[in-house]
Amino acid sequence: MKNIVYNVMLLILVAMSTPLAADDWLDVELPAAFEGRRLYVSYCQLCHGTDGRGDGPLAKAMKISPADLNTTVRSRSDTILTKIITGEGRQTITGRDRHNLLSDAMPEWKDVFDRPQVDALIAYLRFMGRSKHELAGDPELGMQLYQKYCQVCHGIEGDGDGIMTNLMGIMPMDHTNPNETESLSNKEISDSILDGKNRFMPAWRGILSKNDVDALVSYIRLLSHY
């Protein structure tokens, strides 16, 4: 057992000492929800709030309260959400959708976001509406730590196909699969990172701080919401 753990850690350290070239990261497809969060923080959070509940800093000054995205987004199709975000085709939205989600205060973002950005933003809105787990840390930091410590086993994009998979014949968790991650609490994922799990998952206690672990867990949450 000790030899297996030692060999795993040795190979991880070797892989970490040989970082990917900058060009290698250009082909990495970041999680849509991760990209969407960047857009949300920059453009939406001011009105809709950090958690999407419509309680952003500008909300109190508005005549019509911003929508609570945690509830209203769930029953709307991507097509409707695209119309709401871009403003294109809003006139075709009638009834309850128009009453609950649209107001003159909602900007039209068609000249700001391209289609992939709209799709990414919708992915993050879906995450906020569906996930029962909060983002306790900074996903931006989590992405950097994931690339440094985790991708050698779990893969650059988190789908469990890292270089260690072939070298050691192991099958790491697929972090892009919500069926594997959503059933685990933030604490359960944190404990696995800090204390290790089974024969191959190393323990990072003493190497990663609590802030680091919270950031990693938050990034893993977004990995499973493309």
C-alpha positions in Angstrom: 0.0 0.0 0.0 2.7 2.5 1.0 4.6 1.7 -2.3 1.5 2.4 -4.3 0.9 5.8 -2.6 4.6 6.6 -2.9 4.6 5.9 -6.6 1.5 7.9 -7.2 2.9 10.9 -5.4 6.2 10.6 -7.2 4.6 10.6 -10.6 2.4 13.5 -9.6 5.4 15.5 -8.5 7.2 14.7 -11.8 4.1 15.8 -13.8 3.8 19.0 -11.8 7.5 19.8 -12.4 6.8 19.7 -16.1 4.0 22.2 -16.6 2.0 22.4 -19.9 3.2 24.8 -22.4 1.1 27.9 -22.9 -0.1 26.7 -26.3 -1.5 23.5 -24.7 -3.9 25.5 -22.6 -5.3 27.3 -25.7 -7.1 24.2 -26.7 -8.7 23.7 -23.3 -12.4 24.2 -23.2 -13.2 25.8 -19.9 -16.6 24.9 -18.4 -19.4 27.0 -19.8 -20.7 27.7 -16.3 -17.2 29.0 -15.3 -17.1 31.4 -18.3 -20.8 32.3 -17.5 -19.9 33.2 -14.0 -17.3 35.6 -15.2 -19.9 37.4 -17.3 -22.5 37.3 -14.5 -20.1 38.9 -12.0 -19.2 41.6 -14.5 -22.6 42.4 -15.9 -25.5 40.9 -13.9 -24.5 40.8 -10.2 -25.0 44.5 -9.7 -28.8 44.1 -10.1 -29.5 40.4 -9.5 -27.1 39.9 -6.6 -24.3 37.5 -5.8 -26.6 34.5 -5.5 -29.1 35.6 -8.2 -31.9 36.4 -5.8 -32.5 39.9 -7.1 -30.9 41.7 -4.2 -27.9 43.3 -5.8 -26.6 46.7 -4.8 -28.8 48.5 -7.3 -32.0 46.6 -6.6 -33.3 48.9 -3.9 -33.1 51.9 -6.2 -35.1 50.2 -9.0 -38.8 50.7 -9.4 -39.2 47.0 -10.5 -37.2 44.5 -8.5 -34.8 42.3 -10.5 -35.9 38.7 -11.0 -34.9 36.0 -8.5 -33.0 33.9 -11.0 -32.9 30.9 -8.7 -36.7 30.4 -9.2 -37.7 32.1 -12.4 -35.0 30.6 -14.6 -35.9 26.9 -13.9 -39.0 26.7 -16.0 -37.7 28.8 -18.9 -36.2 27.3 -22.0 -32.8 28.3 -23.4 -34.6 30.0 -26.3 -36.7 32.2 -23.9 -33.6 33.0 -21.8 -31.7 34.0 -24.9 -34.4 36.4 -26.0 -34.5 37.9 -22.5 -30.7 38.4 -22.3 -30.2 39.7 -25.8 -33.5 41.6 -26.2 -33.9 40.0 -29.6 -37.5 38.7 -30.0 -38.6 39.9 -26.6 -41.9 41.1 -28.2 -42.7 37.4 -28.9 -42.6 36.6 -25.2 -46.1 36.9 -23.8 -48.1 36.0 -20.7 -46.4 34.9 -17.6 -42.9 35.0 -19.0 -43.2 38.7 -19.9 -44.9 39.6 -16.6 -42.3 37.8 -14.4 -39.1 38.3 -16.2 -39.1 41.5 -18.4 -39.1 45.1 -17.5 -37.8 48.3 -19.1 -34.9 48.2 -16.7 -33.5 45.0 -18.2 -30.7 45.9 -20.6 -30.5 44.4 -24.1 -27.1 42.7 -24.3 -27.2 41.7 -28.0 -24.4 44.1 -28.9 -22.3 43.1 -25.9 -22.4 39.2 -25.8 -21.9 36.9 -28.7 -23.8 33.6 -28.9 -21.2 31.5 -27.1 -21.2 34.0 -24.3 -25.0 34.0 -24.0 -24.9 30.2 -23.9 -22.2 30.3 -21.2 -24.3 32.8 -19.1 -27.3 30.6 -19.4 -25.2 27.6 -18.2 -24.3 29.6 -15.1 -27.9 30.6 -14.5 -28.8 26.9 -14.8 -26.1 26.1 -12.2 -27.5 28.7 -9.8 -31.0 27.3 -10.3 -30.2 23.6 -10.0 -27.3 23.1 -7.8 -28.0 22.7 -4.1 -24.4 23.6 -3.2 -23.0 27.1 -2.8 -19.7 28.3 -4.2 -17.8 28.8 -1.0 -14.5 29.7 -2.7 -13.1 31.6 -5.7 -13.4 29.4 -8.8 -10.7 31.5 -10.6 -8.2 30.5 -7.9 -9.7 27.0 -8.1 -9.0 26.7 -11.8 -5.3 27.6 -11.3 -4.9 25.1 -8.5 -6.7 22.4 -10.5 -4.3 22.9 -13.4 -1.4 22.7 -11.0 -2.4 19.8 -8.7 -5.4 17.9 -10.2 -5.2 17.7 -14.0 -2.4 15.1 -14.0 -5.0 12.6 -12.8 -8.4 14.1 -13.5 -7.5 15.6 -16.9 -7.2 19.1 -18.2 -10.9 19.4 -18.6 -11.8 17.4 -15.5 -13.2 14.3 -17.3 -10.9 11.8 -15.6 -8.4 11.2 -18.5 -5.2 12.7 -17.1 -1.8 11.4 -17.9 -1.8 9.3 -14.7 -4.8 7.3 -16.0 -2.6 5.4 -18.5 0.6 5.3 -16.3 -1.1 3.8 -13.3 -4.2 2.2 -14.8 -6.5 4.2 -12.5 -9.9 5.7 -13.1 -10.2 9.1 -11.3 -13.6 10.7 -10.7 -15.1 12.4 -13.7 -15.6 15.9 -12.4 -17.7 16.9 -15.5 -20.4 14.4 -14.6 -23.0 16.0 -12.3 -24.2 12.5 -11.3 -20.9 11.9 -9.6 -20.4 15.4 -8.0 -23.8 16.7 -7.2 -24.6 13.9 -4.7 -21.5 14.9 -2.7 -21.6 17.8 -0.2 -18.9 20.5 -0.3 -17.5 18.9 3.0 -17.3 15.5 1.4 -15.3 16.8 -1.5 -13.1 18.9 0.8 -12.4 15.9 3.0 -11.4 13.8 0.0 -9.0 16.6 -1.1 -7.5 17.0 2.4 -7.4 13.4 3.6 -7.2 11.4 0.3 -9.4 8.6 -0.7 -8.8 4.9 -1.6 -5.4 3.8 -2.8 -4.7 6.5 -5.4 -6.2 9.8 -4.3 -3.4 11.6 -2.3 -4.0 13.7 0.7 -3.3 17.4 0.3 -3.6 18.4 4.0 -0.6 20.6 4.9 -0.1 21.6 1.2 -3.4 23.3 0.4 -5.0 25.8 2.7 -8.7 25.9 3.6 -9.0 28.8 1.1 -7.4 26.7 -1.6 -9.7 23.7 -0.9 -12.8 25.9 -1.0 -11.6 27.4 -4.3 -11.0 23.9 -5.7 -14.4 22.6 -4.7 -16.1 25.7 -6.3 -14.3 25.1 -9.5 -15.2 21.4 -9.5 -18.9 22.4 -9.0 -18.7 24.5 -12.2 -16.9 21.7 -14.1 -20.0 19.6 -14.0 -22.2 22.3 -15.6 -21.4 22.7 -19.2 
